[in-house]
Amino acid sequence: MTGDGFQEPRPLPWPAVDGRAAYVIADPDRPGPVSRRADAVERIQLEMAQTLLGHARELVDEAGLEELRHLVRELTRSLTDTLRIALRVKP
């Protein structure tokens, strides 16, 4: 919570309509529909990252240049999502 009684804004795993970062302010003890949807999207993003990493491990030694470029693009996208989620969670 901030000093004025409001919750810290939570970054959402999707952009606002104008492409900028989107946030929600919610009570972590009583998450609303936007927070629950964000949790679900983040779970899917983490599952996709895990699957992509498995594919990368299989392909790294045998993939051609185009396949590796595609893999790097997808890994970069996935790592960006994963870092955003990880940086939101405070120890």
Buried (B, 14 or more C-beta within 10 A) or exposed (E): EEEEEEEEEBBBBEEEEEEEEBEBEBEEEEBEEBBEBBEEBBEEBBEBBEEBBEEBEEBEEEBEEEEEEEBEEBBEBBEEBBEBBEEBEEE
